[in-house]
Amino acid sequence: MSQEGAPLDEVSFSDFLDDYFAECDEHLIGVRRLLLSLESSIGRDAIDRPVLDDLFRHFHSLKGISGMVEVRGAEELAHRLEDYLRALRSGGRALTRDGLEALFDGTQTLEQVIAARRASIPAPPIDAIADRIARIVGAAAMASGAAALSPAPAGGSASPTGSRRWQITFTPSQELVARGIRVDVIRQRLSSAGEIVSASPRVTSGGAVAFDFVFAGAIDAATAVSWERDGVTIEAIDDAVAGELLPDAIDPAPIDPAGRSSDRPVAPSHVVRVDLTRLDDLMRNVGDLVISRARLGDTLARVEQRLAAADWRAIQENAVTIDRQLRTLREGIMRVRLVPVGEIFRRMPFVVRDLARETGKRVRLELKGQATEIDKFLIERMMDPVLHLVRNAVSHGIETAAERIAAGKRPEGTIVLSAATAGDIVRIEIADDGRGVDAAAVVARAHAAGLPMPPGPPDAATVLSLICAPGFSTRDESDRASGRGVGMSVVKSAVDELSGAMALETEPGAGTRFILDLPVTLAITDALIAKAGGETFAVPQNAVREVIEITVGALLQVERNEMIPYRGAALPVVRLTRLFGLAESTRERQHLFVVGTGASALGIAVDRIIGQREVVVRTITDPLARVDGISGATDLGDGHVVLILDPAVLARTLRERPDRIYAAGGTGR
Amino acid sequence: MTSATAGAGLGSYILFSVSGTTYALPTADVRHMEMIEDITRVPNAPSFVDGVVFSRGQVVPVVNLRVRFGFERAPVDLRTRLIVVQSASRTIGLLVDGAREFVSIPPDSVQPPHEALTGMSGRYVEGVASIGDRLILILNLERILSFADPLPADPAA
């Protein structure tokens, strides 16, 4: 009882809940996938045993974790589902259509119960579905005698062979080699007695070589003695520790009587779940490091004259190494953010199946390119839009079997969901071989809805812009498939928001293809945040070659331009305040971004740099707000727009048309 | 032209005031309205563009209708509203002094603009309607948002 025990720290409990939801998601995804593969087993005597085992394990875990956080409805329901699977496993009874439907519906309710807890809303009732499962379990039990009532096979820590984990170290010596005991001999012995989990050589403190093995298997006393004579040390690995390392090992109902942990799919110890905000924190820390590195550079530059040349060189070399390592670190963290696009795809078969069942259509879903990687940030925002397009394909694209046959098509419709990378773009396509989009009907409906109509016959782009217009899909509100709060207009704005592009290809009678082009990660970039004339600007870090500190007094006046000595040459300097008609700073010390190289090198002076951050780039598309030298806008978390400079364009514009930027400079309020 | 025609069919308009005059736009052109907090100035943008704001995740330019119609800027107050409009694929915010009402204007009560209607806003007026003793100027959104007409003289040029 959490109320009676020590008061639960709010923060830690909510953290715990986040973990719970994340874990539920994983199990539910697994359940959905397995249920789909079970479909082919209906009516057959032999059900694919590993599938049942995995399903059982998922429900068992869901029951356990739901109990821990006191989501009682989920616990109860998972328990019922688990019961049914136990009956199926031990009863050798065929899976019925009713049974499978109950599993599907039970899973759906389970999902809703968990989602309700997540949204802090009342959970849907589970009695009806729980009773239905109980009745099916009853029938299954009757059919298979008492088998279903017997408890699940015990196992786990006390596995039949006494198998456990050992740390084995072999240190070769002259004497052992003479006796023919080399490392491969030891390896063979271990392999025949159990399983080598890991093996790695190391150099001992004395300079000799030793081999470390983690071994899983049974070692009796006699064996141990004989092995130890051959230069082998054996140490038991603490079970508790091993249990922590391998979350699966605490599963209290191992399915596989032999307890062969190696047979489990995807070693869980190789996957770590990380909250995105923690990655963001890491990124921020690295950003701080970049700033500190810049400060150190400034300080070093000031003391350069006082150092001996050799000392200075040594310091410089270290500084360059640190720069390189910083970059590697940053890129490494960026890479961690990339996840397979398959995360979006995985729940689609379930969705398609449900919807096909409801609409009485026959639909096959093909998935392609699930391994394509895309930023986690984009994945989360693309989930609902893709879901919506897939639902649309089933409910509006694919025809009924009768219609398809009449049109000379195969009765079963096909939807292909694919992802591929092309340079910095990830292309997601949702294609169906259905009836296509009826342009005339779209125009008629748009007209009825009072939408502004571009002149001329509608092409695919016009049709797309019409169906994406807010207000177009209002008539669909009763349609369950598209009535879940996401219309095409939301799909469009999600794509726009991520600086993506959407296209439509459709042919009457032949099918429809929606094409979404999204940046792999361009929507997020590292930027230096600078202040100039009271305004805040972001400068993409990859455009900045160096940041230096200058004193305004050191600027040299050359005709209309200002310059500063930089690396043995003169670097043209432009003050952002003058360029943009902002209030001039009174600070004597200012920061200078060095951008470009050679003849196009330019220094952009700002009042000061206040930080480095990862920013989400939003494009400015409207001509009213699109100006040279500004590539987009971002939000630093307070809802206020911060403009992102485009140093390359600034430098080019200054070079080619200095009048263009300076001319309007004085019109600011 | 097209948007006004579609709007006239519905006859529903949103009324707002700019410098003491009541204007109307077809409801079909309006996505939503919001209070305005702070606007980020965009350097070197046209003079009637106050800057940009985020509106529902999008970067939206803010057109100051006072300036667009040739009046002085006024400080933002509690009555100031941003009317976010949709024109073709563009989303723009119009900064107005105040906006409260929706009205239905029957198409037959809309007259073409008077010859005598001059001043900056005249060229953006599509029609004039009188409801009771009020005179309402119905605007043409596309003309307000277009770049085609001359910008106010640039002092620095």
HADDOCK unambig.tbl for C-alpha pairs under 7 A between the chains (distance, minus, plus):
assign (segid A and resid 450 and name CA) (segid B and resid 6 and name CA) 5.30 0.50 0.50
assign (segid A and resid 450 and name CA) (segid B and resid 7 and name CA) 6.74 0.50 0.50
assign (segid A and resid 450 and name CA) (segid B and resid 28 and name CA) 6.75 0.50 0.50
assign (segid A and resid 451 and name CA) (segid B and resid 6 and name CA) 6.84 0.50 0.50
assign (segid A and resid 452 and name CA) (segid B and resid 2 and name CA) 6.09 0.50 0.50
assign (segid A and resid 452 and name CA) (segid B and resid 3 and name CA) 4.87 0.50 0.50
assign (segid A and resid 452 and name CA) (segid B and resid 6 and name CA) 6.47 0.50 0.50
assign (segid A and resid 453 and name CA) (segid B and resid 2 and name CA) 6.59 0.50 0.50
assign (segid A and resid 497 and name CA) (segid B and resid 57 and name CA) 6.49 0.50 0.50
assign (segid A and resid 497 and name CA) (segid B and resid 58 and name CA) 6.39 0.50 0.50
assign (segid A and resid 580 and name CA) (segid B and resid 43 and name CA) 5.13 0.50 0.50
assign (segid A and resid 580 and name CA) (segid B and resid 44 and name CA) 6.77 0.50 0.50
assign (segid A and resid 620 and name CA) (segid B and resid 59 and name CA) 6.16 0.50 0.50
assign (segid A and resid 622 and name CA) (segid B and resid 90 and name CA) 6.69 0.50 0.50
assign (segid A and resid 624 and name CA) (segid B and resid 45 and name CA) 6.73 0.50 0.50
assign (segid A and resid 624 and name CA) (segid B and resid 46 and name CA) 6.84 0.50 0.50
assign (segid A and resid 624 and name CA) (segid B and resid 49 and name CA) 6.99 0.50 0.50
assign (segid A and resid 624 and name CA) (segid B and resid 61 and name CA) 6.52 0.50 0.50
assign (segid A and resid 625 and name CA) (segid B and resid 42 and name CA) 6.72 0.50 0.50
assign (segid A and resid 625 and name CA) (segid B and resid 45 and name CA) 5.91 0.50 0.50
assign (segid A and resid 625 and name CA) (segid B and resid 61 and name CA) 5.67 0.50 0.50
assign (segid A and resid 627 and name CA) (segid B and resid 44 and name CA) 6.71 0.50 0.50
assign (segid A and resid 627 and name CA) (segid B and resid 45 and name CA) 6.39 0.50 0.50
assign (segid A and resid 641 and name CA) (segid B and resid 40 and name CA) 5.87 0.50 0.50
assign (segid A and resid 641 and name CA) (segid B and resid 53 and name CA) 5.97 0.50 0.50
assign (segid A and resid 641 and name CA) (segid B and resid 54 and name CA) 6.53 0.50 0.50
assign (segid A and resid 663 and name CA) (segid B and resid 156 and name CA) 5.82 0.50 0.50
assign (segid A and resid 663 and name CA) (segid B and resid 157 and name CA) 5.38 0.50 0.50
assign (segid A and resid 664 and name CA) (segid B and resid 44 and name CA) 5.50 0.50 0.50
assign (segid A and resid 664 and name CA) (segid B and resid 156 and name CA) 6.19 0.50 0.50
assign (segid A and resid 665 and name CA) (segid B and resid 44 and name CA) 6.34 0.50 0.50
assign (segid A and resid 666 and name CA) (segid B and resid 156 and name CA) 5.74 0.50 0.50
assign (segid A and resid 667 and name CA) (segid B and resid 155 and name CA) 6.96 0.50 0.50
assign (segid A and resid 667 and name CA) (segid B and resid 156 and name CA) 6.94 0.50 0.50
